Amino acid sequence: MVVPVIDFSKLNGEERDATMAEIHNGCEEWGFFQLVNHGISDELLERVKKISSECYKQERAENFKTSKPMTMLNELVEKKKGEKLEGVDWEDVFLLTDDNDWQSKLPGFKETMAEYRAEVKKLAGKLMEIMDENLGLPKGYIKKAFNCGEENNNETAFFGTKVSHYPPCPRPELVTGLRAHTDAGGVILLFQDEKFAGLQMLKGEEWLEVQPVPNAIVINTGDQIEVLSNGRYKSAWHRVLASSTGNRRSIASFYNPSFKAAIAPAPQLVNKEENCPVEGVDYPRFLFGDYMSVYAEQKFLPKDPRFQAVKSL
């Protein structure tokens, strides 16, 4: 099995219905899929690759040599017990938002990444509208829910971008690039490395590689989409493997609800006669900020107890 690859440009032609169905299947049966011909230019994506790689090489690689994961791994190897390193990820990462202090001082970094973030955010909006249509919800339902019930011109949702690198690891069998988890938020759009694999998703009981596809955008749904869809679109477990070769790039952008947004299954997707969710899972109504407080402590633990924990708040 391979993660579905969908030609997004076909939404505008005679194959629209088939493409909508492919996206619905990607959300419902996988929780992961890849988009090609998504509208973000190759020229911009090439600039993003170059500037992010230079950022790591010039500004971050030296510091990683004395980072927590490197130090802990060296200490573990010195003990010669063969234990695996727990509680830490082999990842260099920083966050970009509209109002935080962007760490890179490279010429062109801010301009390139701001342009990229604007394009990816537009794509996220289109995907949420497609999810609305596929789920039988009013147009704009998901985005409005993420924005505290407000219309688009009063946007309060959180849009962030994680710039990550997974440097070569001298003992990859002893450490995880990124531990298995589901994403807490809404729609995640990932521009992953096309040369170095490592991202895996859980399909049933099998871990599958999310195969590198040049200039594709990998889409996955987070926990809040699972709740809003009443379990139709479940968030998928995924992880990143460490490797002894290559410096894997990963740029993940996520459109999440406002911390003040109230999240609950869409009424249209609840079995009103039985007054219970379609899938039989009791998804509670909660504030996203409360969910994030629970998630911060339980990110790498089973998912369902997080919903129950936030229900009791």
C-alpha positions in Angstrom: 0.0 0.0 0.0 1.1 3.6 -0.7 -0.3 6.8 0.6 -2.7 8.3 -2.0 -1.4 10.9 -4.3 -4.1 13.2 -5.7 -3.9 15.7 -8.6 -5.5 18.7 -7.1 -5.8 20.5 -10.4 -8.5 18.1 -11.5 -11.0 19.7 -9.2 -11.4 22.4 -11.9 -12.4 20.1 -14.7 -14.5 17.1 -15.7 -12.9 14.9 -13.1 -14.1 17.1 -10.2 -16.4 14.5 -8.7 -13.8 11.8 -8.9 -11.2 14.1 -7.3 -13.6 15.0 -4.5 -14.2 11.3 -3.9 -10.4 10.7 -3.7 -10.0 13.4 -1.1 -12.9 12.1 0.9 -11.3 8.6 0.8 -7.9 10.1 1.8 -9.6 11.8 4.9 -11.9 8.9 5.8 -9.8 5.8 5.1 -6.3 7.1 5.6 -6.0 10.4 7.5 -3.1 11.1 5.1 -2.8 11.9 1.4 -0.6 13.9 -0.9 -1.5 16.7 -3.3 0.3 17.4 -6.5 -0.5 20.3 -8.9 -1.8 22.1 -5.8 -1.3 25.6 -7.0 1.9 26.5 -5.1 4.5 27.2 -7.8 7.6 25.0 -8.1 9.7 28.2 -8.2 8.5 29.1 -4.7 9.0 25.6 -3.4 12.5 25.5 -4.7 13.3 28.7 -2.9 11.8 27.3 0.3 14.0 24.2 0.0 17.1 26.3 -0.5 16.6 28.8 2.2 15.5 26.3 4.8 18.5 24.1 4.1 20.8 27.1 4.3 19.2 28.1 7.6 20.0 24.8 9.2 23.5 24.6 7.7 24.5 28.2 8.6 22.6 28.9 11.8 21.6 25.6 13.5 23.8 22.7 12.7 26.6 23.6 15.1 24.2 24.0 18.0 22.6 20.6 17.4 26.0 19.0 18.2 25.5 20.1 21.8 21.7 19.7 21.9 19.7 17.6 24.4 19.2 14.6 22.1 22.8 14.6 21.0 24.0 14.8 24.6 21.6 12.2 25.9 22.5 9.8 23.0 26.2 10.2 23.7 25.7 9.4 27.4 23.6 6.4 26.6 26.2 5.0 24.2 28.9 5.5 26.8 26.9 3.3 29.2 26.9 0.5 26.7 23.7 -0.9 27.9 22.0 -1.1 24.5 18.9 0.8 25.8 16.8 3.0 23.5 16.7 6.7 24.2 13.3 7.6 25.5 11.4 10.9 25.9 13.3 12.9 23.3 13.2 13.4 19.5 16.1 13.6 17.1 14.8 16.8 15.7 15.9 20.4 15.3 12.8 22.6 15.1 11.5 26.1 15.4 8.1 27.8 14.9 7.0 30.5 12.5 3.8 32.5 13.2 2.7 35.9 12.1 3.7 37.5 15.4 6.6 35.5 16.9 10.3 36.3 16.5 11.5 34.4 13.5 14.9 33.0 14.4 16.7 33.0 11.1 18.6 36.1 10.0 19.4 34.8 6.5 18.8 37.3 3.7 15.5 36.3 2.0 14.4 33.9 4.7 11.5 36.0 6.0 10.3 37.0 2.6 10.4 33.5 1.2 8.7 31.9 4.2 6.1 34.6 4.5 5.2 34.1 0.8 5.1 30.3 1.3 2.9 30.5 4.4 0.4 32.7 2.6 0.1 30.2 -0.2 -0.2 27.2 2.2 -2.8 29.0 4.3 -5.0 29.5 1.1 -4.6 25.8 0.3 -5.8 25.0 3.9 -8.9 27.1 3.3 -9.7 25.3 0.1 -9.3 21.9 1.8 -11.6 22.8 4.6 -14.3 23.8 2.1 -13.8 20.5 0.3 -14.2 18.7 3.7 -17.4 20.7 4.3 -18.8 19.6 1.0 -17.8 15.9 1.3 -19.3 15.8 4.8 -22.5 17.5 3.8 -21.8 20.6 5.9 -22.6 24.2 5.0 -19.7 25.8 3.1 -17.3 27.4 5.6 -18.5 25.4 8.5 -15.1 24.0 9.6 -13.3 27.3 9.2 -16.0 29.2 11.0 -15.9 26.7 13.9 -12.1 27.2 14.1 -12.7 31.0 14.3 -15.0 31.0 17.3 -18.1 31.0 15.0 -17.0 34.2 13.3 -17.0 34.9 9.6 -13.7 34.8 7.6 -13.0 38.6 8.0 -12.7 38.1 11.8 -10.2 35.3 11.7 -8.9 34.1 15.1 -7.7 30.7 14.2 -4.0 29.8 14.7 -1.8 29.3 11.7 1.8 28.1 12.5 4.7 26.6 10.6 7.2 24.2 12.1 10.6 24.2 10.3 12.3 20.9 11.2 15.4 19.0 10.3 16.4 15.5 11.2 20.2 15.4 11.0 22.2 12.2 10.4 22.1 10.1 13.6 25.2 8.0 14.5 23.0 5.4 16.2 19.5 5.6 14.6 18.5 2.2 16.2 18.7 3.9 19.6 16.6 7.0 19.0 13.3 8.1 17.2 13.3 11.1 14.9 9.8 12.0 16.2 7.8 9.8 18.5 4.4 8.4 17.3 1.5 10.8 17.9 -1.6 12.3 16.3 -1.7 16.0 15.7 -3.8 18.0 18.1 -5.2 20.6 15.7 -7.1 20.9 12.4 -5.5 20.6 8.9 -1.8 19.9 8.6 0.1 20.7 5.4 3.6 19.2 5.1 6.3 20.0 2.6 8.6 17.1 3.2 12.0 16.2 1.9 12.0 14.6 -1.6 15.3 12.8 -1.1 15.3 11.4 2.4 12.4 9.4 3.6 11.5 8.8 7.3 7.9 9.9 7.8 5.5 6.9 8.5 1.8 6.7 9.2 -0.1 3.9 10.9 -2.7 2.2 8.6 -4.5 -0.4 10.6 -1.7 -2.3 12.3 1.0 -1.5 9.7 3.4 1.4 9.6 3.6 2.7 6.0 6.2 5.1 4.6 4.7 8.4 3.4 6.7 8.2 0.2 8.6 11.3 -0.9 7.0 12.9 -4.0 8.7 15.9 -5.6 7.0 19.2 -4.6 4.0 17.5 -3.2 2.1 18.8 -0.2 1.3 16.0 2.3 -2.1 16.5 4.1 -3.2 15.0 7.3 -6.1 15.7 9.6 -5.8 16.5 13.3 -7.8 15.6 16.3 -10.2 18.6 15.9 -11.3 17.5 12.4 -12.0 14.1 14.0 -14.3 15.7 16.6 -16.0 18.0 14.1 -16.6 15.2 11.7 -17.9 13.0 14.5 -15.3 10.4 13.8 -15.7 10.2 10.0 -12.3 11.7 9.5 -10.0 10.2 12.2 -6.6 11.7 12.9 -3.9 9.2 12.0 -0.9 8.2 14.1 2.5 9.0 12.5 6.2 9.1 13.4 9.5 10.0 11.9 12.4 7.5 11.9 16.0 8.6 12.5 18.6 7.8 9.9 22.3 7.6 9.7 22.3 9.4 6.3 20.9 12.6 5.0 19.6 15.7 6.7 15.8 15.4 6.3 13.8 18.6 5.8 10.2 18.9 7.1 8.1 22.0 6.9 4.7 21.5 8.5 2.0 24.1 8.6 -1.1 23.7 10.6 -4.4 25.5 10.6 -5.8 25.1 14.1 -8.8 26.5 16.0 -8.5 29.5 18.2 -7.8 28.5 21.8 -11.2 30.1 22.6 -13.1 28.1 19.9 -15.7 25.6 21.1 -15.2 22.3 19.3 -17.9 19.6 19.1 -19.3 17.2 16.5 -21.3 19.0 13.8 -25.0 18.6 14.5 -25.6 17.4 11.0 -23.3 14.4 11.7 -24.9 13.2 14.9 -27.6 10.6 14.9 -30.4 12.7 16.4 -32.8 9.8 16.8 -30.4 7.9 19.1 -28.8 11.1 20.4 -25.4 9.6 20.0 -22.4 10.0 17.6 -22.5 8.2 14.3 -19.4 6.1 15.2 -20.4 5.4 18.8 -17.6 7.5 20.2 -18.7 10.1 22.8 -16.8 13.2 21.6 -17.4 16.0 24.1 -17.8 19.7 23.5 -14.8 21.6 24.7 -12.6 24.7 24.3 -9.6 24.0 22.1 -7.4 25.7 24.7 -8.5 23.2 27.3 -7.7 20.3 24.9 -4.2 21.7 24.3 -3.6 21.7 28.0 -4.4 18.0 28.1 -2.5 17.3 24.8 0.7 18.9 26.2 0.9 16.2 28.8 -0.5 13.3 26.7 0.8 13.9 23.2 2.5 10.5 22.8 -0.1 8.5 24.8 -3.3 6.9 23.4 -5.7 9.3 21.8 -9.2 8.4 23.2 -8.3 9.2 26.9 -7.4 12.7 25.8 -11.1 13.2 24.7 -12.3 11.8 28.0 -9.9 13.9 30.0 -11.1 17.1 28.4 -14.7 16.0 28.9 -14.2 16.1 32.7 -12.8 19.6 32.7 
